[in-house]
Amino acid sequence: SQPDTVVLRRDFPTEQGREYTGSASLRAEQATPITVRIRKNDPPYTIWGQRTIQVGPAWQTVSFLAAAGDSSSARFEFSLSDANI
């Protein structure tokens, strides 16, 4: 009933060995740690790329490369602790 994180995500298909760029412009009213990742949708839910940054009132862009380990469905997701909501 009480989630320990808030997750926003966008699903997309992947091809094994192909590189994907995850990039987003983020800001928050107060200092907030946000984790951005590319993750497989199926077990074992492998994370192919991840960055955690401290976001504040100024816009900042986080970007990273991730290589898909197999051809499947993955997600580009943002998560933050509910303690910051």
MMTF fields as JSON, N, C-alpha, C and O atoms, coordinates in Angstrom:
{
  "mmtfVersion": "1.0.0",
  "mmtfProducer": "UNKNOWN",
  "numBonds": 339,
  "numAtoms": 340,
  "numGroups": 85,
  "numChains": 1,
  "numModels": 1,
  "chainsPerModel": [1],
  "groupsPerChain": [85],
  "chainIdList": ["A"],
  "bondAtomList": [4, 2, 8, 6, 12, 10, 16, 14, 20, 18, 24, 22, 28, 26, 32, 30, 36, 34, 40, 38, 44, 42, 48, 46, 52, 50, 56, 54, 60, 58, 64, 62, 68, 66, 72, 70, 76, 74, 80, 78, 84, 82, 88, 86, 92, 90, 96, 94, 100, 98, 104, 102, 108, 106, 112, 110, 116, 114, 120, 118, 124, 122, 128, 126, 132, 130, 136, 134, 140, 138, 144, 142, 148, 146, 152, 150, 156, 154, 160, 158, 164, 162, 168, 166, 172, 170, 176, 174, 180, 178, 184, 182, 188, 186, 192, 190, 196, 194, 200, 198, 204, 202, 208, 206, 212, 210, 216, 214, 220, 218, 224, 222, 228, 226, 232, 230, 236, 234, 240, 238, 244, 242, 248, 246, 252, 250, 256, 254, 260, 258, 264, 262, 268, 266, 272, 270, 276, 274, 280, 278, 284, 282, 288, 286, 292, 290, 296, 294, 300, 298, 304, 302, 308, 306, 312, 310, 316, 314, 320, 318, 324, 322, 328, 326, 332, 330, 336, 334],
  "bondOrderList": [1, 1, 1, 1, 1, 1, 1, 1, 1, 1, 1, 1, 1, 1, 1, 1, 1, 1, 1, 1, 1, 1, 1, 1, 1, 1, 1, 1, 1, 1, 1, 1, 1, 1, 1, 1, 1, 1, 1, 1, 1, 1, 1, 1, 1, 1, 1, 1, 1, 1, 1, 1, 1, 1, 1, 1, 1, 1, 1, 1, 1, 1, 1, 1, 1, 1, 1, 1, 1, 1, 1, 1, 1, 1, 1, 1, 1, 1, 1, 1, 1, 1, 1, 1],
  "groupList": [{"groupName": "SER", "atomNameList": ["N", "CA", "C", "O"], "elementList": ["N", "C", "C", "O"], "formalChargeList": [0, 0, 0, 0], "bondAtomList": [1, 0, 2, 1, 3, 2], "bondOrderList": [1, 1, 2], "singleLetterCode": "S", "chemCompType": "L-PEPTIDE LINKING"}, {"groupName": "GLN", "atomNameList": ["N", "CA", "C", "O"], "elementList": ["N", "C", "C", "O"], "formalChargeList": [0, 0, 0, 0], "bondAtomList": [1, 0, 2, 1, 3, 2], "bondOrderList": [1, 1, 2], "singleLetterCode": "Q", "chemCompType": "L-PEPTIDE LINKING"}, {"groupName": "PRO", "atomNameList": ["N", "CA", "C", "O"], "elementList": ["N", "C", "C", "O"], "formalChargeList": [0, 0, 0, 0], "bondAtomList": [1, 0, 2, 1, 3, 2], "bondOrderList": [1, 1, 2], "singleLetterCode": "P", "chemCompType": "L-PEPTIDE LINKING"}, {"groupName": "ASP", "atomNameList": ["N", "CA", "C", "O"], "elementList": ["N", "C", "C", "O"], "formalChargeList": [0, 0, 0, 0], "bondAtomList": [1, 0, 2, 1, 3, 2], "bondOrderList": [1, 1, 2], "singleLetterCode": "D", "chemCompType": "L-PEPTIDE LINKING"}, {"groupName": "THR", "atomNameList": ["N", "CA", "C", "O"], "elementList": ["N", "C", "C", "O"], "formalChargeList": [0, 0, 0, 0], "bondAtomList": [1, 0, 2, 1, 3, 2], "bondOrderList": [1, 1, 2], "singleLetterCode": "T", "chemCompType": "L-PEPTIDE LINKING"}, {"groupName": "VAL", "atomNameList": ["N", "CA", "C", "O"], "elementList": ["N", "C", "C", "O"], "formalChargeList": [0, 0, 0, 0], "bondAtomList": [1, 0, 2, 1, 3, 2], "bondOrderList": [1, 1, 2], "singleLetterCode": "V", "chemCompType": "L-PEPTIDE LINKING"}, {"groupName": "LEU", "atomNameList": ["N", "CA", "C", "O"], "elementList": ["N", "C", "C", "O"], "formalChargeList": [0, 0, 0, 0], "bondAtomList": [1, 0, 2, 1, 3, 2], "bondOrderList": [1, 1, 2], "singleLetterCode": "L", "chemCompType": "L-PEPTIDE LINKING"}, {"groupName": "ARG", "atomNameList": ["N", "CA", "C", "O"], "elementList": ["N", "C", "C", "O"], "formalChargeList": [0, 0, 0, 0], "bondAtomList": [1, 0, 2, 1, 3, 2], "bondOrderList": [1, 1, 2], "singleLetterCode": "R", "chemCompType": "L-PEPTIDE LINKING"}, {"groupName": "PHE", "atomNameList": ["N", "CA", "C", "O"], "elementList": ["N", "C", "C", "O"], "formalChargeList": [0, 0, 0, 0], "bondAtomList": [1, 0, 2, 1, 3, 2], "bondOrderList": [1, 1, 2], "singleLetterCode": "F", "chemCompType": "L-PEPTIDE LINKING"}, {"groupName": "GLU", "atomNameList": ["N", "CA", "C", "O"], "elementList": ["N", "C", "C", "O"], "formalChargeList": [0, 0, 0, 0], "bondAtomList": [1, 0, 2, 1, 3, 2], "bondOrderList": [1, 1, 2], "singleLetterCode": "E", "chemCompType": "L-PEPTIDE LINKING"}, {"groupName": "GLY", "atomNameList": ["N", "CA", "C", "O"], "elementList": ["N", "C", "C", "O"], "formalChargeList": [0, 0, 0, 0], "bondAtomList": [1, 0, 2, 1, 3, 2], "bondOrderList": [1, 1, 2], "singleLetterCode": "G", "chemCompType": "PEPTIDE LINKING"}, {"groupName": "TYR", "atomNameList": ["N", "CA", "C", "O"], "elementList": ["N", "C", "C", "O"], "formalChargeList": [0, 0, 0, 0], "bondAtomList": [1, 0, 2, 1, 3, 2], "bondOrderList": [1, 1, 2], "singleLetterCode": "Y", "chemCompType": "L-PEPTIDE LINKING"}, {"groupName": "ALA", "atomNameList": ["N", "CA", "C", "O"], "elementList": ["N", "C", "C", "O"], "formalChargeList": [0, 0, 0, 0], "bondAtomList": [1, 0, 2, 1, 3, 2], "bondOrderList": [1, 1, 2], "singleLetterCode": "A", "chemCompType": "L-PEPTIDE LINKING"}, {"groupName": "ILE", "atomNameList": ["N", "CA", "C", "O"], "elementList": ["N", "C", "C", "O"], "formalChargeList": [0, 0, 0, 0], "bondAtomList": [1, 0, 2, 1, 3, 2], "bondOrderList": [1, 1, 2], "singleLetterCode": "I", "chemCompType": "L-PEPTIDE LINKING"}, {"groupName": "LYS", "atomNameList": ["N", "CA", "C", "O"], "elementList": ["N", "C", "C", "O"], "formalChargeList": [0, 0, 0, 0], "bondAtomList": [1, 0, 2, 1, 3, 2], "bondOrderList": [1, 1, 2], "singleLetterCode": "K", "chemCompType": "L-PEPTIDE LINKING"}, {"groupName": "ASN", "atomNameList": ["N", "CA", "C", "O"], "elementList": ["N", "C", "C", "O"], "formalChargeList": [0, 0, 0, 0], "bondAtomList": [1, 0, 2, 1, 3, 2], "bondOrderList": [1, 1, 2], "singleLetterCode": "N", "chemCompType": "L-PEPTIDE LINKING"}, {"groupName": "TRP", "atomNameList": ["N", "CA", "C", "O"], "elementList": ["N", "C", "C", "O"], "formalChargeList": [0, 0, 0, 0], "bondAtomList": [1, 0, 2, 1, 3, 2], "bondOrderList": [1, 1, 2], "singleLetterCode": "W", "chemCompType": "L-PEPTIDE LINKING"}],
  "groupTypeList": [0, 1, 2, 3, 4, 5, 5, 6, 7, 7, 3, 8, 2, 4, 9, 1, 10, 7, 9, 11, 4, 10, 0, 12, 0, 6, 7, 12, 9, 1, 12, 4, 2, 13, 4, 5, 7, 13, 7, 14, 15, 3, 2, 2, 11, 4, 13, 16, 10, 1, 7, 4, 13, 1, 5, 10, 2, 12, 16, 1, 4, 5, 0, 8, 6, 12, 12, 12, 10, 3, 0, 0, 0, 12, 7, 8, 9, 8, 0, 6, 0, 3, 12, 15, 13],
  "groupIdList": [1, 2, 3, 4, 5, 6, 7, 8, 9, 10, 11, 12, 13, 14, 15, 16, 17, 18, 19, 20, 21, 22, 23, 24, 25, 26, 27, 28, 29, 30, 31, 32, 33, 34, 35, 36, 37, 38, 39, 40, 41, 42, 43, 44, 45, 46, 47, 48, 49, 50, 51, 52, 53, 54, 55, 56, 57, 58, 59, 60, 61, 62, 63, 64, 65, 66, 67, 68, 69, 70, 71, 72, 73, 74, 75, 76, 77, 78, 79, 80, 81, 82, 83, 84, 85],
  "secStructList": [7, 7, 7, 1, 3, 3, 3, 3, 3, 3, 3, 3, 3, 7, 7, 6, 6, 7, 3, 3, 3, 3, 3, 3, 3, 3, 7, 7, 1, 1, 7, 3, 3, 3, 3, 3, 3, 3, 3, 3, 1, 1, 6, 6, 7, 7, 3, 3, 3, 3, 3, 3, 3, 3, 3, 7, 1, 1, 7, 3, 3, 3, 3, 3, 3, 3, 3, 7, 1, 1, 1, 1, 3, 3, 3, 3, 3, 3, 3, 3, 3, 4, 4, 4, 7],
  "xCoordList": [0.81, 0.0, 0.858, 0.405, 2.074, 2.984, 4.227, 5.09, 4.338, 5.539, 6.774, 6.683, 7.919, 9.145, 9.823, 10.775, 9.351, 9.869, 8.761, 7.744, 8.974, 8.11, 8.888, 10.049, 8.273, 8.956, 8.128, 6.94, 8.766, 8.177, 8.961, 10.19, 8.284, 9.024, 8.437, 7.269, 9.293, 8.901, 9.499, 10.719, 8.648, 9.106, 9.516, 8.981, 10.482, 10.918, 11.574, 12.082, 11.573, 12.229, 13.739, 14.188, 14.523, 15.979, 16.495, 15.836, 17.7, 18.405, 19.728, 20.433, 20.069, 21.292, 22.509, 22.676, 23.369, 24.615, 24.487, 25.5, 23.296, 23.105, 23.217, 22.754, 23.837, 23.957, 22.779, 22.313, 22.311, 21.217, 21.686, 22.443, 21.237, 21.56, 20.349, 19.252, 20.554, 19.521, 19.851, 20.97, 18.915, 19.164, 17.866, 16.8, 17.967, 16.785, 17.221, 18.284, 16.409, 16.612, 15.693, 14.49, 16.268, 15.521, 15.725, 16.748, 14.732, 14.864, 13.853, 12.898, 14.062, 13.16, 13.133, 14.083, 12.063, 11.958, 13.005, 13.477, 13.371, 14.39, 15.355, 15.053, 16.5, 17.506, 16.886, 16.366, 16.947, 16.308, 17.194, 17.555, 17.559, 18.297, 17.345, 16.303, 17.709, 16.915, 17.819, 18.934, 17.335, 18.069, 17.418, 16.204, 18.241, 17.796, 18.474, 19.682, 17.687, 18.291, 17.618, 16.489, 18.35, 17.787, 17.839, 18.9, 16.676, 16.54, 15.676, 14.698, 16.043, 15.27, 13.923, 13.858, 12.848, 11.504, 11.221, 10.296, 11.999, 11.742, 12.829, 13.926, 12.525, 13.553, 14.799, 14.693, 15.96, 16.288, 16.323, 17.013, 15.609, 15.487, 16.847, 17.079, 17.73, 19.09, 19.083, 18.338, 19.926, 20.11, 21.305, 22.419, 21.078, 22.143, 22.844, 23.915, 22.294, 22.917, 22.159, 20.931, 22.888, 22.231, 23.084, 24.311, 22.429, 23.09, 22.164, 20.953, 22.732, 21.976, 22.579, 23.793, 21.717, 22.181, 21.351, 20.233, 21.92, 21.209, 20.618, 21.358, 19.295, 18.609, 18.13, 17.625, 18.288, 17.834, 16.993, 16.475, 16.844, 15.959, 16.462, 15.666, 17.742, 18.271, 18.166, 18.429, 17.779, 17.701, 19.082, 20.067, 19.159, 20.403, 20.071, 19.005, 21.002, 20.801, 21.675, 22.867, 21.079, 21.817, 21.775, 20.731, 22.92, 23.009, 23.982, 24.96, 23.724, 24.621, 24.354, 23.291, 25.332, 25.197, 24.966, 25.504, 24.164, 23.929, 23.841, 23.199, 24.485, 24.425, 23.452, 23.554, 22.51, 21.523, 22.2, 22.946, 21.931, 22.506, 21.804, 22.363, 20.575, 19.837, 18.711, 18.455, 18.048, 16.9, 15.661, 15.273, 15.053, 13.886, 13.168, 13.309, 12.41, 11.747, 12.484, 12.823, 12.727, 13.407, 12.629, 11.631, 13.098, 12.458, 13.499, 14.556, 13.188, 13.953, 13.167, 12.013, 13.766, 12.98, 13.679, 14.907, 12.859, 13.299, 12.716, 11.536, 13.513, 12.958, 13.486, 14.604, 12.655, 13.036, 12.363, 11.299, 12.993, 12.468, 11.208, 11.113, 10.251, 9.021, 9.276, 8.413, 10.441, 10.78, 10.899, 10.844, 11.061, 11.227, 9.958, 9.993, 8.851, 7.627, 6.884, 5.82],
  "yCoordList": [-1.198, 0.0, 1.27, 2.316, 1.193, 2.339, 1.995, 1.262, 2.5, 2.191, 2.838, 3.896, 2.203, 2.8, 3.714, 4.414, 3.718, 4.639, 5.034, 4.35, 6.137, 6.554, 6.297, 6.694, 5.643, 5.313, 5.799, 5.495, 6.554, 6.945, 6.198, 6.163, 5.597, 4.785, 4.859, 5.198, 4.527, 4.441, 3.15, 2.984, 2.228, 0.944, 1.079, 1.909, 0.239, 0.203, -1.144, -1.783, -1.595, -2.857, -2.654, -1.573, -3.695, -3.613, -4.706, -5.72, -4.465, -5.453, -5.756, -4.84, -7.031, -7.449, -6.769, -6.733, -6.224, -5.6, -4.157, -3.475, -3.685, -2.307, -1.354, -1.664, -0.184, 0.809, 1.776, 2.159, 2.157, 3.1, 4.256, 4.057, 5.445, 6.62, 6.99, 7.178, 7.093, 7.592, 9.033, 9.324, 9.934, 11.346, 12.027, 11.753, 12.909, 13.646, 14.943, 15.01, 15.963, 17.239, 17.232, 16.997, 17.489, 17.364, 18.581, 19.261, 18.842, 19.839, 19.518, 18.777, 20.076, 19.863, 21.136, 21.918, 21.342, 22.534, 22.549, 23.613, 21.359, 21.249, 20.137, 19.327, 20.087, 19.062, 17.669, 17.304, 16.902, 15.596, 14.618, 14.9, 13.474, 12.469, 11.709, 11.218, 11.618, 10.901, 9.903, 10.239, 8.674, 7.644, 7.462, 7.287, 7.507, 7.305, 6.028, 5.867, 5.098, 3.825, 3.272, 3.629, 2.386, 1.544, 0.131, -0.359, -0.524, -1.81, -2.768, -2.36, -4.025, -5.068, -5.243, -5.194, -5.448, -5.604, -7.003, -7.18, -7.998, -9.383, -9.886, -9.329, -10.944, -11.504, -11.848, -12.398, -11.541, -11.097, -9.578, -9.094, -8.807, -7.35, -6.651, -5.745, -7.082, -6.553, -5.049, -4.569, -4.319, -2.888, -2.737, -3.12, -2.176, -2.024, -0.681, -0.518, 0.261, 1.567, 2.331, 2.267, 3.066, 3.77, 4.928, 4.832, 6.034, 7.178, 7.721, 7.802, 8.095, 8.783, 10.168, 10.319, 11.179, 12.556, 13.306, 12.913, 14.39, 15.295, 16.398, 17.134, 16.518, 17.509, 18.643, 18.405, 19.875, 21.054, 21.944, 21.475, 23.228, 24.11, 24.491, 24.926, 24.341, 24.652, 23.41, 22.295, 23.612, 22.483, 21.884, 22.613, 20.558, 19.876, 18.64, 18.041, 18.275, 17.119, 15.979, 16.16, 14.804, 13.59, 12.72, 12.585, 12.129, 11.328, 10.181, 10.339, 9.029, 7.887, 6.919, 6.956, 6.044, 4.985, 3.663, 3.423, 2.804, 1.457, 0.498, 0.801, -0.656, -1.681, -2.774, -3.303, -3.106, -4.145, -5.512, -5.859, -6.281, -7.619, -8.662, -9.724, -8.364, -9.282, -8.523, -7.356, -9.204, -8.608, -8.891, -10.046, -7.851, -8.02, -6.686, -5.808, -6.548, -5.296, -4.68, -5.376, -3.38, -2.684, -1.428, -1.108, -0.723, 0.529, 1.57, 1.256, 2.799, 3.955, 4.476, 4.873, 4.487, 4.84, 5.84, 5.92, 6.6, 7.575, 7.138, 6.797, 7.141, 6.776, 7.727, 8.234, 7.951, 8.76, 8.192, 7.578, 8.406, 7.909, 8.684, 9.887, 7.991, 8.671, 9.667, 10.492, 9.6, 10.551, 11.974, 12.945, 12.093, 13.408, 13.933, 14.99, 13.24, 13.63, 14.679, 15.136],
  "zCoordList": [0.0, 0.0, 0.0, -0.466, 0.509, 0.52, -0.304, 0.179, -1.521, -2.314, -1.696, -1.072, -1.872, -1.339, -2.353, -2.009, -3.589, -4.596, -5.56, -5.679, -6.237, -7.325, -8.599, -8.703, -9.564, -10.812, -11.995, -12.102, -12.876, -14.154, -15.215, -15.153, -16.192, -17.15, -18.541, -18.736, -19.512, -20.918, -21.459, -21.456, -21.927, -22.458, -23.928, -24.663, -24.341, -25.739, -26.024, -25.104, -27.305, -27.656, -27.796, -28.177, -27.487, -27.626, -28.564, -28.793, -29.099, -29.906, -29.22, -28.797, -29.107, -28.426, -29.025, -30.245, -28.149, -28.554, -29.02, -29.176, -29.243, -29.69, -28.505, -27.407, -28.729, -27.669, -27.713, -28.786, -26.549, -26.408, -25.53, -24.58, -25.851, -25.049, -24.216, -24.741, -22.929, -22.031, -21.705, -21.284, -21.888, -21.638, -21.209, -21.759, -20.229, -19.773, -19.124, -18.507, -19.262, -18.563, -17.348, -17.467, -16.186, -14.935, -14.042, -14.118, -13.195, -12.133, -11.047, -11.28, -9.86, -8.733, -7.889, -7.914, -7.152, -6.306, -5.204, -4.803, -4.711, -3.666, -4.039, -4.916, -3.395, -3.687, -3.564, -2.51, -4.641, -4.698, -5.463, -6.605, -4.871, -5.632, -6.562, -6.128, -7.826, -8.818, -9.524, -9.924, -9.676, -10.4, -11.762, -11.866, -12.804, -14.179, -14.656, -14.488, -15.264, -15.675, -16.926, -17.263, -17.605, -18.665, -18.114, -17.725, -18.084, -17.387, -18.203, -18.829, -18.186, -18.852, -18.148, -16.92, -18.914, -18.34, -17.804, -17.012, -18.221, -17.829, -16.875, -16.835, -16.102, -15.214, -16.011, -17.107, -15.495, -14.148, -13.979, -13.082, -14.803, -14.674, -14.652, -13.852, -15.531, -15.61, -15.895, -16.749, -15.167, -15.418, -16.342, -15.986, -17.54, -18.531, -18.439, -19.023, -17.745, -17.544, -16.484, -16.43, -15.626, -14.527, -14.054, -14.022, -13.685, -13.057, -11.991, -12.195, -10.848, -9.808, -9.667, -9.536, -9.695, -9.599, -8.574, -8.242, -8.083, -7.183, -8.054, -8.707, -8.07, -8.89, -7.998, -6.9, -8.468, -7.738, -8.638, -9.651, -8.29, -9.043, -10.441, -11.274, -10.714, -12.051, -12.94, -12.491, -14.206, -15.146, -15.326, -15.443, -15.348, -15.687, -16.51, -16.364, -17.371, -18.235, -17.757, -17.51, -17.628, -17.307, -18.557, -19.195, -18.902, -20.118, -19.885, -19.154, -20.497, -20.387, -21.523, -22.142, -21.798, -22.797, -22.095, -21.014, -22.712, -22.19, -23.367, -24.373, -23.246, -24.294, -23.856, -22.749, -24.735, -24.423, -24.406, -25.322, -23.358, -23.222, -24.067, -24.343, -24.479, -25.35, -26.042, -25.746, -26.966, -27.645, -26.806, -26.631, -26.297, -25.426, -25.303, -26.154, -24.249, -23.932, -22.746, -21.789, -22.812, -21.722, -21.394, -22.04, -20.382, -20.003, -19.648, -19.1, -19.966, -19.537, -18.349, -18.509, -17.149, -15.968, -15.071, -15.021, -14.364, -13.38, -12.052, -11.983, -11.001, -9.693, -8.623, -8.71, -7.618, -6.478, -5.237, -5.315, -4.103, -2.843, -2.462, -2.706, -1.869, -1.446, -0.313, -0.013, 0.315, 1.371, 0.817, 1.572, -0.509, -1.122, -1.77, -2.401, -1.637, -2.32, -1.52, -1.938]
}
